[in-house]
Amino acid sequence: MAVEGGRDIAPAKGKLGVMLVGLGAVSTTFIAGVENVRRGTGLPIGSLSQIGTIRLGKRTEKRSPKIKEFVPLTDLTDLVFAAWDPIPDDAYTGAVKAGVLDRHEHLEPIADFLKGIKPLPAAFDQHYVKRLTGTNVKQGKTKRDLAEQLRQDIRDFKKRSGADRLVMIWAASTEVFLTPGPAHQSLQAFERAMEQNDPAIAPSMLYAYAALMENVPFANGAPNLTVDVPALQHLAEERKLPIGGKDFKTGQTMMKTVLAPAFKARMLGLAGWYSTNILGNRDGEVLDDPESFKTKEESKLGVLEYILQPDQYPELYGNVFHKVRINYYPPRGDNKEGWDNIDIFGWLGYPMQIKVDFLCRDSILAAPIVLDLALFFDLAQRARLSGIQEWLSFYFKSPQTAPGLYPEHDLFIQHTKLKNTLRWLMGEEQITHLGIEYYEKA
Ligand SMILES: NC(=O)c1ccc[n+]([C@@H]2O[C@H](COP(=O)([O-])OP(=O)(O)OC[C@H]3O[C@@H](n4cnc5c(N)ncnc54)[C@H](O)[C@@H]3O)[C@@H](O)[C@H]2O)c1
C-alpha cells in the first residue's frame, strides 16, 4: 500500500556529468567498469543501485522491484565523465598503470573511450599529500584563485559535455590530518582564509567549495576533513545541495561493521581487535606517510567505539585494545590483504579468537560505491534533499552527521535506513519488520 506523500522528484532527463577529483585506481576502475557494463561486457556487481531490489508493502504482496526501477535514477547510458589529477595520464594510461582491470579483456576494447578522458590540471599542493609530485597543476596567487579556476572547469565541462546535471566525487589521495579551526566556521572566514593562503584550507576544500558554488553535490570518498566543516555545511544547506562523506567503506572496515554488531547483538565481549593490511598501490604509498595515515587511522578507528558503546557496556567493551596498521608493500599492487585478529570472550569471561584474512581488491570494491554515490547524490538533488545525506552512511567509513548526532556504523542499520529513505521518497510505507499482523489476526 502506498502512503500519502512522497517527494516531487525532478525527472532524470538528459546526461549526468560525474566529475571525479583524482584519476587513479578507483576512478579509472569506476569509469572503465561503467563503459564495460554499457557495452555488455561486464556486470555491475557490488552496486546496490543497479542490482539491488527493494521490498515494498507486506511480505504477502510480493512486490520487490529493482531499486533502479523503483526510484528515478539516471541510466548508465547517460553518464559522462571528467576528472582532475596532478599526474597527466589519461584514463587509459592510468588504468593500465593501476593494474586493476585485465588489460585485454576490459581495457583494450574501450581504449579510445578511455584515452578521451584527460585529467584537468589539479588544485594540488604537496604539503597535503607528501608522497606525490604533480606536473599537471593549476597556478594561482591565492587559494581563492584556484577555487575560481575549478569553478570555471565545472562550467566548461557542463557546456562541453551537454550535461544537464553534475555531481562531484573526491576519489583523490588522502590528505594530511586536519582538525576544524576558525577558518572553517563560517563562509566569510573560509573565503578570507582562501585569500590569505591559510594552511587550514586544503585543496580538497577548494573543490568542495567550487562544487557548491556551482550548485553541484559533493561526496568525499577519502577521510580528509574537506566538506565536514560548518562553513561548507551551511553553504550546502543555503544552496539546497546534498553533501556527504567520508571515506568509501570497502574492505576491512566493511567487515568490521558487519562483525562488531554481531558481537554486540549477542552480548559477547571484546578484548582486542588487531587489523593490519598490506597493499602496494599508489594509495598505499601515500598512506605510508604518517600524516596521511593519521587521517585514515582516525577514520578506521572510530567505528568500534560507536558500534560497541563501551559507556553502556563497560563489562563487555570497557577495555578494548584496537589497533589498525597499513603497510605499503609494492608486490601486491591493488590486491590488498587485510588481516584481523579478534579476541572475544563469552559466558563467564572465557576467551575465544576469530581470524579474518580478506584477500580483496581495493578498487573493485570501491568502484560500485562511486557509481551508487553519483546516482544517489543526483537523486537527492532532484528530490531537493540538502545538507548532509546521512541516509547514504552505508557507503562511508566515517559518516558525516548533523552536529550533536553520533554516526550509525552498523552496515545493516545503514542499509535499512537507505532503503527506508527510498520508500519515504516514493511515498511507500516504512518497513519496521514488526510483522505481528501476520499472527494476530482480528
Ligand atoms: N579503494 C578503496 O578501497 C578505498 C576505500 C576507501 C577510500 N579510498 C580512498 O580513495 C582515494 C583514491 O584511491 P585510489 O586507490 O584511487 O588512489 P590513487 O593514488 O590510485 O588515486 C588517487 C589520485 O588522486 C590524485 N590526486 C592527489 N591529490 C589531488 C588533488 N589535489 N587534485 C586532484 N587529484 C589529486 C593522485 O595524483 C592520484 O592519481 C584515496 O584517498 C583512498 O584512500 C579508497
The ligand as an ORCA input file, in Angstrom:
! r2SCAN-3c Opt
* xyz 0 1
  N      39.996      1.648     -2.934
  C      39.450      1.608     -1.777
  O      39.038      0.565     -1.308
  C      39.290      2.870     -1.000
  C      38.491      2.832      0.131
  C      38.296      3.994      0.869
  C      38.888      5.164      0.458
  N      39.683      5.180     -0.619
  C      40.322      6.447     -0.961
  O      40.028      6.792     -2.285
  C      41.089      7.610     -2.759
  C      41.516      7.104     -4.120
  O      42.113      5.813     -4.002
  P      42.951      5.226     -5.211
  O      43.276      3.829     -4.859
  O      42.274      5.532     -6.493
  O      44.292      6.092     -5.101
  P      45.273      6.534     -6.294
  O      46.501      7.013     -5.613
  O      45.370      5.487     -7.327
  O      44.493      7.765     -6.960
  C      44.367      9.000     -6.347
  C      44.692     10.058     -7.366
  O      44.419     11.327     -6.778
  C      45.330     12.228     -7.332
  N      45.344     13.447     -6.522
  C      46.001     13.680     -5.358
  N      45.751     14.944     -4.951
  C      44.917     15.501     -5.849
  C      44.323     16.779     -5.972
  N      44.547     17.729     -5.072
  N      43.518     17.022     -7.038
  C      43.276     16.035     -7.950
  N      43.823     14.798     -7.884
  C      44.637     14.550     -6.851
  C      46.628     11.453     -7.372
  O      47.551     12.005     -8.278
  C      46.158     10.074     -7.775
  O      46.240      9.864     -9.167
  C      42.191      7.560     -1.703
  O      42.133      8.701     -0.885
  C      41.819      6.358     -0.908
  O      42.291      6.438      0.433
  C      39.881      4.049     -1.378
*
